Each structure stands twice: as C-alpha cells, then as structure tokens.
C-alpha cells in the first residue's frame, strides 16, 4: 500500500525544465509503487508541489509536479537570513508579544524577536532534555519568583541537568531580563537545558548547560467565566515525569487538543488508579457539599505553585467558617462530579470555575462563591501580597 503526501514548493518549474522519468529515479518509482497505483491529476491545490510516494516497505521517491528545483533554493548569508527572519516576524500577528529574551549561549539579552532563537543542536530541541517554569509579572513585580525558581531547580535535578550558574545568579538574570523588557504586566518563562553540542542521544557531547528566558505580554482579555471540561482519553504521564516540569509536553498538548475538539476548555487526567489527577497545565480542586476544599495530592502530579498559594489563602475561609476544612487526598470522578464547586488553578488561568464536566453540570451550573473568592484573593495577592511572593523589578 502506498501513501501520497505533498510538500510545499515556492514556485512551479516550467515543463521544459523537468527531466523524463528514467534511470535510477524511475526504477525506484517502479519499486516503490504498486503497478495499478495512479497519481492523482494535478489540481489547484496540488499544482506546484512535490508528491512524496511511500510504500509499505518504507521506500520513498519524489515525483515532480511542477515543483521547485533544488538549484532554486537560495544560499543565504547570515545577514540575509536575519533580514528574512525579521520580515517573517513582521508578518506574524498573534496575541502574544515577545519583549525580551536572555540566552546564556550568546550571553546577553535581545529585544528583537527575530533574534530570539535557540540552537538546533540544543538537546532541549531535538531530545526534549530541558525543564522550564513561568512566573507572572504584575504591576512591575514578579509573582512567586522564588517558589518557581525552587521548582525549576528541583526539576533540573530530576532531569540530571546541571545549573549553568548558581541560583542567585539565575534570579538576577531573570529580573534583569524583565527590566530590559519594560513589561509591567505579563509573564516570564525560562528554561534550563542540557545545552547545545551535537545530535546524539546522550548529552555528554554538550559543552555546558544553557539558560533561556523570555518575557511575554499577552493581549488576550482576561476571562473568568465558567468553563466546560471533559475526561481525557490521552494517557497521563507516569509520576517520574509528571512531577517534574519538563519540556516533554506532547501528552499535555494532545489532551488540550482533545478538549477543544469536543467544545471544552481542558481535559482532566485520571491517575493509574482512576483517581482525579490534574488538567493539561493546571491543578484541579473541588468544594464538596460538606464545604470542604479538596485537592489531589502532589505525589503523582506537578506541585503547582499557584495551587499551593491558593491552599494558604483558603485558610482564611476556614477561619471565617465559610469552609469546614482543606484536604489534600484522593478523589474519585463520582465525587468530583457531585461537588458543589470545581475549579482549575494555575499561573495561566489563576482560579477558574468549571461548571460542567463531561455531561454532568457542576453545582448549579454557575461560578461558585468559593472559587470567586479565591480568584479575587489571588489577584489581590499578586498586586499587594507580602514580599515573600512579590519580587520588585528595577526598571
């Protein structure tokens, strides 16, 4: 059985430029494609492309369909490549702006998005050997920077990635990057990787580990309205990988895509025993009918910095009698769906009400009062919380 795919081409070659199918190329085509297989007629969608024919034995060949010749691909100078990168960036319109990037590879900060690049031979790129974290920027302060730094250091240790600098030097670099960006509200994302060196499996050929950081300003309006979630069919990562914040996020991506394909915001993972675990990039919590705040414990999932801060803030509700208690432990799907309130918690969503899980309406189908209180409390904590969670940025 042969499969046919198309790769884009910039321009179509003239008929006179195409050599007839003869010689070794034609022989490979005959070997790769069954005798009764016919190429589809060129259409507006396929004209000017190259057909790649693969057989079930794995052989493949190229069939010209007015495609660009290899000799037409330009050999660019460094300055020409940079100019093209800048032109591409000017043409991309998204809701996120990248204001500054630090790279230990070139040892400094850049503010031109075209220069915000990572070497292809960095083991984080081609082997996924890297960890990352994110801290929010609010009113010129980094929120829970120390807590996020502690977590990325733990993740790096679990991933066997050495630190390129000591922890305090990394902290100073991150603060300086935000300062250079002039961003007063946004987010700072940063990575520790095994570093560039080669394309081997082992990082033994990498000269030194790398640190990257980027300041992101999101133009999307903040939305705290209630959302729908589904149960994920994508297998959850095993605890060894789920408890570290690595760049291996393909299961998370597929889980999020599954949710969107089903008209939901996120998909909820269950652990290997069937208990509620977490969302694709956020923790989950419930308010039971007994007015108890329940959150899955962190032994098999990522220890959320925002989630742990919410648990601390929620103690005020216990003191006021609005909550009867706070519990970290196992919760079944049935218990979760029967809760009065359900919420997602993370640095991206902060605290957001879930009003429907699969076909089950949560509570009365509206944003719950405990969830709303915790959201407002987190926002206030980001703006005026203690110095233990707010690091000032000197602009």
N, C-alpha and C positions, 0 to 999 in steps of 0.2 A: 504494500500500500504506500503510495507516495503522497506527500503533502506539499502544498504550494503556498508560499508566502511572498510578500513583496517588500523590498527595501526602498526607501525614498531616493530619488535622484534629483539633482538640481536642474538639469536640462536634458532634453532628448537629443540623441545623436542622429545625424542625417542617415537615411538608408544606405547611401554610398559608403558611409564610414564603417558599416558593420560587415565583418568577415563572415563568409558562409560557415555553417556548422560542419566542420570537417576536422580530421586529425584527432589528436588525443581528447580534445574537448567534446567532440561528437561521440567518441567512443564511451566517455564517461557518462554522457547523457543517455546513451542506449543501455548502459549497465544499470543506471540509477532508476529509470522509469519503465514501468510495465509497457509491453508492446501496444496495448489498447488504450494507454493513457493519452489524452489530448489536452494541450494547453488551451486555456480559455482565450477567446478573442479579446484583443486589447480594447479597453473601454476608456472613457474619460477618466475614470478613477484609477486605472492601472497604467495608462499610457505614460511613458517617461519614467518607468520603474524597472527594476531588475527582478525577475522571478527566480526564487531560490527553490529548487526542487530537491526534496529529501526522500530517500527510500526508507523502507522499514529496516534495512541493513545498516542505515546510518550514513550511506554515501550521499553526497550532495553535489550539485553543479549550479552554475549560473546560466540563465537563458536571457539574452539581451532582449529587451522590449523597448528599444529607443532609449537606453539608459546612458548615463554619463560615463565616459571612458575614464580609466584611472589616470591617464595623462592630463585630464582636465582638472583634477584636484590640485589646488594651488599649494605650493610650499611657502609657508608664511615665515616672515621674520618675527622676532619677539615683539617688536613694536606694532607690527600689523596684527598679530594675534590679540594684543591688548586693545587695539582700536576696535577690533571686531567684538571682543567681549563687552566693551563699553557700549557699542551700538546695540548689541543684543539686550543688555540691561536696560537701556533707554526704551526699548520696545516692549519690555515686560511690565505689565501693570497688574499688581497684586495688592492685597490688603495689608501686607506687611512691608515695612521699610527697614533696611539694614543700615544702621547709622555708624557703626564702628566694629572693627574686628581686630583681635590680637592673635598673633601666631608666633610661637616660640621658634618655628622654622626660620622665619625671617627676622625674628627678634624685635618686633615692634607692632604698632597699631596703624591700621589704614582706615580711611573713611570712604574710599571709592569702592562700591560693591563689586566692581569688576576685578578688584584685587583680592577679594575675599575668597581665596581658593585654598585647597588642600592638595598636597602631592598625591598623585595616583598610586604611588608605591607605599603610602602610609598604610600600615596594617589595619587601621580602623576602616579604611575604604574598601580594601579587597578581601579582608578576612573577618571584619567585624570585631577586631580586637581593640575595643575602646569603651569607655564609660562616659556618662555625661550627667549634668544636672542643670537646674534652672532656678533662678531667683528673680522675684518680681521687683520692679522699680516703681516706687510710689512716692510722689512729692519729693523727689531728689534723695530718697533713701532706698537702700537695698533691704528687702524684707527677708528675714531669717537667713541671711547670708552664711552665718557661722554654722547653722544647722545643716544647710545644704552642702557646705564645704565638708563638714564631718562625714556626711553620707557619701560624697564622691570619693573621699579618701578611703572609706571602707570598701566601696565598690571597686576602686583601683586595686586594693589589696586582694580582694577576692578574684579579680581578673589577672592577677600577677603582673600588674603594670607598675613600674617604679615611678615615683614622683620626679618630674624634671627639676622642680625647685621645692624648698620646704613650704609647709602650709602657709606661713605668714607671708612669704614672698608671693605665693599664688593669690592670696587675698589682696595684696597691694596691687598686683597686676590687674585683677578683675575690677577693683574700684577705679583704677586709672583708666581702664577701657571705657567704663560708663562715663567718667568725667569727660573724656575726649569726645564722646558721642553727643554730649549736651542733652541727653534724654533725661527727662524728669518723671516720665510715666511710660513703662514698657516692661521689657523683661531682658534678663541677661542669661544666655545659655552658654555653657562651657563644657569642654571635652578634655579628657586625658586619654592619650592613645599610646600604643607601643611605639609609634613613630614611623617615619619613612626609612626605607633601606633596600628592600627587594620585594619580589613577588612570591617568596617561598611561604610555606605553611608556618614554620617556626619564626618567631620574631628575633632569633639570635643574630640575624644579619642587620637589625635596626641599630643605627648608631646611638640613638638616645630617644627616650620617650618625648612626646610632644604635648603641649598645651595649646588649645584653641579656645577663643571666646568671642561671642558676637552679641551686639546689642540690637534688640528687635523692638520696633514700635508698630503695634497692631492698630490698624484703622477701623477694625470691626467694632460696631457698637456693642456695649456690654449687655448681655441678655440673661436675666434671671428667671424667666418664665419656666413653668413646669414642663418636663420632657418625658418622652417615652423611651423605655429600654427593652431589650429582648435578651433571652438567654443565648449565649454564644455557643455555636457548634464548633468553633475553632479550638483545638486543644490548648489548655493553659500551659504555660512554660513550667518545667519542673522547678521545685523550690530553689535549687542551687543557682538558677538563672533568674528566677522571678524576684529573688530578694536582693539582687544587685541591679543597678540602673545602667545596663549596658546598651550599646547601640543596636543590639540584635532585636529589632522591633517588628520583624515581619509578622509574627503572630498577632501583635497588637494592631498592626495596620489592617490585616485581614479581618480581624474582629470588628474594627471600626467600619470597614467597608461593608461587612455583612449587615451591620446595624443600619447604615444609610440605605442599603438596597431594600431594607424592609421598613423604611419610613420611620426609623428610630434614631435616637441620638447616640447611643452606645450599646454595646453588648456586654452582658455580665458573665464573668467566668465563674465556674464552679471548680473546687479543688478535686483531687483524685478520690476523695471520699464522698463527694456530692454536696459538700457544704459551700455556702456562698463565699467567694474569694474577693474579687475586685473587678473593676472595669478595665478598659484597654490602657488608660493612663490616668486613672483616678481611683481613690478608695470609695467604699460604699458604707453607708450607715443607715440605721433604722431607729424609729421611735415606736416601741411596742404599745399595745393597748394598756399595759401596766405603767406607762410613762417612763420606760427605761430606754436609755440611749445605748444601742448595741452596735458594735463594730467588729468585723472579723479581726482576729489577732494577726500579727505580722510574721509568724514563723514560716509561712509558705508564700507570702506576697511581699510587695515592696512596702517598706516602712515610710509612709507618707509624712513629710514634714508638716504640710498643712493639716493633715488629718490629726496628727498628734497635738498640734496647736489648738484645733477645734475641741479635742477632748479636755484640754486645760481650760479653755474658755467656758465649756459646758458646765463646769463645776459651779459656776455662778447660778445656773438654773436649778441645780440640786439644792444649793443653799436657800434659794427662794421658794423651794417646794414645787417648782414647775416640772422638774424631773425627779423621779424617785431614785434613780441611780444611773451609773455608767458602767458598761460591761464590755470587755474585750473577750470574745469567745466565738465558738461555732454557732452558726445559724443555718437552718435549712431553708430551701426555697419556699416551702409552705409557710414557714414563719415569716420570711421576708415579705411575701406577697400579702400576708394577713396584717402587716404592720399598719399603724396609723399614718406614719410618715416614712419616706425613703429619700435618701439624698446621696448625691455624688460629691466627693470632696477632693480637690486638687488645686495646684497652683494656677491652672488654666481656667477652671470653672469656679474656683473658690468653694462655694457651697451652693448646690443647685438641686431643687426639688424634682423628684421623679414622681409623676402622677399616674403612670401606667407601666406595668411590667408584663410583657407578652400580652395576653388578653385580659389580665387582671388589673382593675383600677385600684390604685393605692389610696387608702383612706377614703376621703370624699372626692378625690379626683382634683383637688386644688393644692396649691402650695401650702405646706403646713406651717404653723406658727413657730415651732422649734427650729425648723430649717431656716425660716426667715430671720429669726433672732440670731442664729449662728452666722448667717451671711452678713448681716449688718455689723455684728461684733467683729468678724474677721476684717471687714473693710475699715472699721474704726481702728482696729489694732494695727493695720498697715499704715494708717495715717498718723496715729498718735500713741502707738504702743510703747512699751519700755525699751530701753537701749539694748536689751538682750535680743530683741527681734528687729531692731531698726538700725542700720549702719549708714551714717550720713556720707554723701558723696561730695567731695570738694570740687566744685565746677570752676 
